[in-house]
Amino acid sequence: METIRQVVVHRMIERLQSDYGDFIEGVKGFSTIPEFFRDYLYSPPNKEKRDATLEQLYGKLKSITGPEMTENIHKLILLIQISDDLDRSTAKALLDGPLKNDPSSHATISDDEMEEAIFRAGGYENRIKQIELICETLSFFFALSKLPFIKLVMAPIKVAASLVGAEDLVGTMEKGYEISREIKDMKPFVQAFRERETAYVERLWARSAR
């Protein structure tokens, strides 16, 4: 299952690189966005450990940080959880469908088969919610990157993370605002992402539901 989940993530990153080439190749600061999605949101080195500590960290943060910061971190946690559920559901649909007889043939999966698996996996509402959470998370990282005393802001979050073994989530946040420093304006990308991804999901559901 994990191997096929990784295939789902890899194909999604490939699509993002293609669909957002106008930003990735043409606007300063966006070239590292696909890498961030792959290596920090979807497939970090210590993914299982990170995911297991997310709710514990949220519980700690509620008594340490302000409500706005806590809410934004909670949205990041929800994004990670929803994305993982959707990727695993899509992987299962592939294993129940085109990969049923030979899971090792995953390299030959066509775009149509991948998109059909996304539809068969269901979760339309969560896919729309995932899009919104990604937009809000990117905006959150961008806002963090412009704070003059970001190290002071992050200090209590790091302490809370260390108490529950959630340092990897802090690493995701730090990488998020690090790449955002190179971006002059996140709004055009967020708007384009929201519109294009919503249209993509709507197209999949309209086509596959026929």
Contacts in CASP RR format, 6 or more apart in sequence:
PFRMAT RR
TARGET T0000
AUTHOR 0000-0000-0000
METHOD contacts of the structure
MODEL  1
METIRQVVVHRMIERLQSDYGDFIEGVKGFSTIPEFFRDYLYSPPNKEKR
DATLEQLYGKLKSITGPEMTENIHKLILLIQISDDLDRSTAKALLDGPLK
NDPSSHATISDDEMEEAIFRAGGYENRIKQIELICETLSFFFALSKLPFI
KLVMAPIKVAASLVGAEDLVGTMEKGYEISREIKDMKPFVQAFRERETAY
VERLWARSAR
1 88 0 8 1.000
1 91 0 8 1.000
1 92 0 8 1.000
1 95 0 8 1.000
3 103 0 8 1.000
3 106 0 8 1.000
4 91 0 8 1.000
4 94 0 8 1.000
4 95 0 8 1.000
4 99 0 8 1.000
4 103 0 8 1.000
4 106 0 8 1.000
5 87 0 8 1.000
5 88 0 8 1.000
5 90 0 8 1.000
5 91 0 8 1.000
6 43 0 8 1.000
7 91 0 8 1.000
7 94 0 8 1.000
7 106 0 8 1.000
7 109 0 8 1.000
8 87 0 8 1.000
8 90 0 8 1.000
8 91 0 8 1.000
8 94 0 8 1.000
8 114 0 8 1.000
8 117 0 8 1.000
9 38 0 8 1.000
9 42 0 8 1.000
9 43 0 8 1.000
9 87 0 8 1.000
10 38 0 8 1.000
11 109 0 8 1.000
11 114 0 8 1.000
12 37 0 8 1.000
12 42 0 8 1.000
12 87 0 8 1.000
13 34 0 8 1.000
13 37 0 8 1.000
13 38 0 8 1.000
13 42 0 8 1.000
16 33 0 8 1.000
16 34 0 8 1.000
16 37 0 8 1.000
17 24 0 8 1.000
17 34 0 8 1.000
19 196 0 8 1.000
19 200 0 8 1.000
20 30 0 8 1.000
20 33 0 8 1.000
20 189 0 8 1.000
20 192 0 8 1.000
20 193 0 8 1.000
20 196 0 8 1.000
23 30 0 8 1.000
23 33 0 8 1.000
23 188 0 8 1.000
23 189 0 8 1.000
23 192 0 8 1.000
24 30 0 8 1.000
24 31 0 8 1.000
24 33 0 8 1.000
24 34 0 8 1.000
25 31 0 8 1.000
27 183 0 8 1.000
27 188 0 8 1.000
27 189 0 8 1.000
28 182 0 8 1.000
28 183 0 8 1.000
28 184 0 8 1.000
29 179 0 8 1.000
29 182 0 8 1.000
29 183 0 8 1.000
30 183 0 8 1.000
30 189 0 8 1.000
32 179 0 8 1.000
32 182 0 8 1.000
33 179 0 8 1.000
33 189 0 8 1.000
36 175 0 8 1.000
36 176 0 8 1.000
36 179 0 8 1.000
40 171 0 8 1.000
40 172 0 8 1.000
40 175 0 8 1.000
40 176 0 8 1.000
41 79 0 8 1.000
41 80 0 8 1.000
41 83 0 8 1.000
41 172 0 8 1.000
42 83 0 8 1.000
42 84 0 8 1.000
42 87 0 8 1.000
44 50 0 8 1.000
44 168 0 8 1.000
44 172 0 8 1.000
46 168 0 8 1.000
49 165 0 8 1.000
49 168 0 8 1.000
50 80 0 8 1.000
50 166 0 8 1.000
50 168 0 8 1.000
50 169 0 8 1.000
50 172 0 8 1.000
51 80 0 8 1.000
51 81 0 8 1.000
51 84 0 8 1.000
53 164 0 8 1.000
53 165 0 8 1.000
53 166 0 8 1.000
53 169 0 8 1.000
54 77 0 8 1.000
54 80 0 8 1.000
54 81 0 8 1.000
54 166 0 8 1.000
54 169 0 8 1.000
55 77 0 8 1.000
56 164 0 8 1.000
56 165 0 8 1.000
56 166 0 8 1.000
57 73 0 8 1.000
57 77 0 8 1.000
57 160 0 8 1.000
57 161 0 8 1.000
57 164 0 8 1.000
57 165 0 8 1.000
57 166 0 8 1.000
57 169 0 8 1.000
58 70 0 8 1.000
58 73 0 8 1.000
58 74 0 8 1.000
58 77 0 8 1.000
60 160 0 8 1.000
60 161 0 8 1.000
60 163 0 8 1.000
60 164 0 8 1.000
61 69 0 8 1.000
61 70 0 8 1.000
61 73 0 8 1.000
61 157 0 8 1.000
61 160 0 8 1.000
62 70 0 8 1.000
64 156 0 8 1.000
64 157 0 8 1.000
64 159 0 8 1.000
64 160 0 8 1.000
65 73 0 8 1.000
65 156 0 8 1.000
65 157 0 8 1.000
65 160 0 8 1.000
69 153 0 8 1.000
69 157 0 8 1.000
72 136 0 8 1.000
72 137 0 8 1.000
72 140 0 8 1.000
73 157 0 8 1.000
73 169 0 8 1.000
73 173 0 8 1.000
75 133 0 8 1.000
75 136 0 8 1.000
75 137 0 8 1.000
75 140 0 8 1.000
76 133 0 8 1.000
76 137 0 8 1.000
76 140 0 8 1.000
76 169 0 8 1.000
76 172 0 8 1.000
76 173 0 8 1.000
77 169 0 8 1.000
78 133 0 8 1.000
79 130 0 8 1.000
79 133 0 8 1.000
79 134 0 8 1.000
79 137 0 8 1.000
82 126 0 8 1.000
82 129 0 8 1.000
82 130 0 8 1.000
82 133 0 8 1.000
83 130 0 8 1.000
85 126 0 8 1.000
86 121 0 8 1.000
86 123 0 8 1.000
86 126 0 8 1.000
86 127 0 8 1.000
86 130 0 8 1.000
89 121 0 8 1.000
89 122 0 8 1.000
89 123 0 8 1.000
90 114 0 8 1.000
90 117 0 8 1.000
90 118 0 8 1.000
90 121 0 8 1.000
92 121 0 8 1.000
93 116 0 8 1.000
93 117 0 8 1.000
93 118 0 8 1.000
93 120 0 8 1.000
93 121 0 8 1.000
94 106 0 8 1.000
94 109 0 8 1.000
94 113 0 8 1.000
94 114 0 8 1.000
94 117 0 8 1.000
95 103 0 8 1.000
96 120 0 8 1.000
97 117 0 8 1.000
97 120 0 8 1.000
98 105 0 8 1.000
98 109 0 8 1.000
98 113 0 8 1.000
98 117 0 8 1.000
99 105 0 8 1.000
99 106 0 8 1.000
99 109 0 8 1.000
115 204 0 8 1.000
115 207 0 8 1.000
115 208 0 8 1.000
116 208 0 8 1.000
118 127 0 8 1.000
118 204 0 8 1.000
119 204 0 8 1.000
119 205 0 8 1.000
119 208 0 8 1.000
119 209 0 8 1.000
120 208 0 8 1.000
124 201 0 8 1.000
124 205 0 8 1.000
127 201 0 8 1.000
128 198 0 8 1.000
128 201 0 8 1.000
131 193 0 8 1.000
131 194 0 8 1.000
131 197 0 8 1.000
131 198 0 8 1.000
131 201 0 8 1.000
132 194 0 8 1.000
134 193 0 8 1.000
134 197 0 8 1.000
135 190 0 8 1.000
135 193 0 8 1.000
135 194 0 8 1.000
138 180 0 8 1.000
138 186 0 8 1.000
138 189 0 8 1.000
138 190 0 8 1.000
138 193 0 8 1.000
139 186 0 8 1.000
139 187 0 8 1.000
139 190 0 8 1.000
141 173 0 8 1.000
141 176 0 8 1.000
141 177 0 8 1.000
141 179 0 8 1.000
141 180 0 8 1.000
142 177 0 8 1.000
142 180 0 8 1.000
142 183 0 8 1.000
142 186 0 8 1.000
144 150 0 8 1.000
144 153 0 8 1.000
144 173 0 8 1.000
144 176 0 8 1.000
144 177 0 8 1.000
144 180 0 8 1.000
145 176 0 8 1.000
145 177 0 8 1.000
145 178 0 8 1.000
145 180 0 8 1.000
145 181 0 8 1.000
145 183 0 8 1.000
147 153 0 8 1.000
150 177 0 8 1.000
154 170 0 8 1.000
154 173 0 8 1.000
154 174 0 8 1.000
157 170 0 8 1.000
157 173 0 8 1.000
158 167 0 8 1.000
158 170 0 8 1.000
160 166 0 8 1.000
161 167 0 8 1.000
161 169 0 8 1.000
161 170 0 8 1.000
180 186 0 8 1.000
183 189 0 8 1.000
END
